[in-house]
Every structure is written in C-alpha cells, then in structure tokens.
Amino acid sequence: MDKILVLDFGGQYNQLIARRVRENNVYAEIKPYNKITVSDIKEEGYKGVIFTGGPNSVYDEMSPHYDPEILNAGIPILGICYGAQLMAYMGGGVVESAADSSEYGKTIVNFKNHAIFKDVKSPSVCFMSHTDYIAKTPDSFTVIADTDKCPCAAMCDDKRKLYAVQFHPEVTQSEYGKQIISNIVFDICKCSKDWVMDSFIETTVSSFKEKLSGKKVLLALSGGVDSSVAAVLLHKAVGPNLVCVFVDHGLLRKNEGDFVEKTFKDKFGMNLIRVNAEQRFLDKLKGVTEPEKKRKIIGEEFIRVFEDEGKKIGKVDVLAQGTIYPDVIESGKGDSAVIKSHHNVGGLPDVISFDEIVEPLRDLFKDEVREVGLKLGIPKELVFRQPFPGPGLAVRVIGELTKEKLDTLRDADAIFREEVDKAGITDANQYFAVLTNTRTVGVMGDARTYGYTLALRSVTTDDFMTAEWTRIPFEVLEIASHRITNEVKGISRVVYDITSKPPATVEWE
Ligand code: XMP
C-alpha cells in the first residue's frame, strides 16, 4: 500500500495533515522527527514526506532539525510553515524574523503556474500563522507564490521534487488547500488510492482470523463508538471466542443499556455479558456530593466490578482495546504504544489475566472509525453517538445521587435530545440536561410546586478542549422547556447554560 510520512516537528495541525492525505484514500502516518532516520524512511518505501509546522524558529538552539540528507533521498517532500522554513535552512537559504512580515489568519496569496497549484485560483485565500519567513531561498529553489508581506509564500526545487509552502493547506480556511494536497499526493508522489475502509475491514478481519485463531479474546464494551466498532470487527474475525463485558453502572442515559445489549446480542449475535451493577454503584455513592470523589468512586468501582467478572471468566489469551490513532500519537513526543487511559478501562490490564493486547483501530482516526462502523452495519445512533463521560449521569446530577433523581434526569435529557435532533441543529456537538441541586417555587394549575431546576447544556466545538455554547433557536428551547415541565414530574424550572469553555467546562461536575 502506498503511504505518505508526516514528519512531526510539533505543529498543532499534524493530525489534520494526515487526515487530509487519507481523505484522498492514501494512507498517511505521523512519526516524530526524532524517531525516524533517513535510512528508515527509504527502507519503509514512503512515496512522499510532509514536514509539519512547529512552534519554533529554525535558529533557536532547541528547535527540531533533521538530517539534510533527506533532501537528496529522491523522495518528494512538502514542507509546511516551520517545515518550509526548515527546508530553506537545510538547503542553505536564509530565514528571517521580522514583526512586520508576520501574518496570521486568512491571507491573500498570489500563485504562479506550477504543478502543485494545478486548479488553484490565483490569487486566493490561505491560512497563515508565522513570524519567521524565507528571506532567501536556497540556490536550487524558485519562488512560486508570494503575498503582500511575504516574498516567498511557496518555493520549489522541481529537479529534487522538493516543495515548501509558508501557509497551511491542511486547514479549511485555505480555500484550495485540499486541491494542493491532492496535487502533491497524486501528481507529485504518484500514489494510488488504496486506503479504503472496505479493504481495511477485509485485511484486518483476515489478519485477526489468523493471528487470534483458537484464542479467547476479552473486550470491555462501553457502548461508545470505539469499543463498539472494535467489538464488531473482532467478532467478524473470531466469532464466539470474543467475550464482551458491558458494565451497566446505572448511570447511563434513558434506555441506553438495553439498546447496547439488544444491538450486540440480538443484531450481531455476540457473546455479551451485561453486568447490571446499578445498585452496587448507588450504594457506593450514597451521601457523596463532592464531584471529584464521585468520579474516583465510580472509576474504582468499575475496576472492582470488572475484577469480579474476570474471576468468573478466568484467564483470557487476549485483551482487546478500542485505542484509536489520536490516542497513539502524541505530537512530537514519540509514538510509544499507549494503552488507552480511558476512564472506563484504565485499570483493566491490572485486574485481568491475559497474554497480549490487540488494538484493531490503532491506525484509524475517529471519522475513519465511524466509516468502518457504518460499513459493519452498526446503528447510526451508536456510530454518531455524542461523547459521554465515563462517570455518566453521576456528573450531571449535582450533589447527592439517588435513583429518583437519575430517572428524572434521564426523562428530561431524552426530551431535550429528541427536540434538538428533530430541529436538525448541526452545530450542536454535545447536548444534554443537568439536574441542578436547586429547588425553586413554581405554580401549576392553582397549586404551588417546589421542584428542581433543570439546566440544558449544548456546546459547539471541534475538539472539546474549548467550546462555545450553541446558539439553539429560542423556539427549540421553548418546546423543550414546555415538554419537560409538563412531562417530567419534579421539575419546575428550566434554564439554558450560556457559558463557553473556558471559563466553564462542558460537564457541570
Ligand atoms: P469537560 O467537562 O472536561 O469535558 O469540559 C470535555 C469532554 O470530555 C467528556 N468527559 C469525559 N469523558 N471520561 C470520559 O470518557 C470522563 O471522566 C469525562 N469527563 C468529561 C465530556 O463529556 C466532554 O465531551
């Protein structure tokens, strides 16, 4: 299979670069610059290399550099931002820093006629983020793009197939960025389109069939996207030898536990053990109000439940995990195998006795995992499931938990999610209800009520590290509020959370 190497110099868009390449059905992998040598690169047979951006200046003592021999390796290279400056520096050009040449954000770029700019309109908008710039290209290079401030927005050495762009083609703000990446991948690197999810499924299943033949495989299924897709993929390979354990801690959303069980047991015919541990968790959480304490108790209890199940199941040969590519790569730091430290399964390797770990999704980005999930026939509700915290509704019932409060929240939350879905609000990335611990006075008919205040929360975000509160139309909020106060007993007031992250977090606890 043809593949492109994304050589990581610590830039913030590195994963995006690999994803953009993969969108062209060409496999790309990310390696830190200090973990792969020029001879490794040659040996691996990469069809092309992309130098990423990075936060440094090439003249900084600590800035990441690379063996200049790579420029003569006969492999096409594209340098992006810092990667472009590094290419200039390595080739003998001059990089300078000048505050009045720095550019940030959407910038008009003038392109010359060149193969890497095939079908790119000139001038057009690109995303820039730099202070340093290439003041003088190396002798063998020619400038092929510029801006008002930047004399060299792109350069090339066609003979050695070396290309560099000061802007970021991988971000959507660069109008023709996708086109440029596609030109590089196909016209320059001559890659074939052989990274497709159908063949990923086929090769993964057949390799696991062979590798895991006759072995007992255990997977902790949370009902989230990653573990669900990993489960179905492995089930195709080993059938009943896969045992999935689904711990229902009683803190799931309305009907969620039943849905997960039905999907995997009935639809896929899997060997699924559902552990109904609601009472166990409620007992442990009785009287606990402090958020961190709640989270800790749930995490620990989860491990204990699994430990008990593990004793019943006995020794397994293989522990399977739903680790995905972003869990594996840690930008600029090394690509050592990380055993997924997901809240729900963090401590499993310690309490289960097994010989090896398999991670069938460790090469896939989230959107690829979803594509595989759909192709495997996993219901859309699971494949496009919103992120859901490991401690579940425990962090959405403020203060002490009771079964009644959880049921109240479940009903209200289901109504809110249903109304947002019905309204087709595409920029709501995570939306849910929170049962506050505040009771307020209301009036229903002629009677006084004294019920809980329910908060509705919806965020718009790419990465959940920062988030904006979603501008849900008032009409939708009104329907949700009306339905909740009418249909859910015990709630007398509904409010909408209009705080972004930061300063707030997405979850209330
Ligand atoms: P916060 O509240 O930190 O949430 O802004 C950011 C995202 O992470 C989810 N979240 C969790 N996910 N285990 C998880 O797997 C957890 O303990 C946990 N806590 C928060 C949250 O739902 C949001 O998507």
Residues whose N, C-alpha, C, O or C-beta is under 5 A from the ligand:
A	BS01	XMP	H343 P387 F388 P389 G390 P391 F464 T505 V506 E507
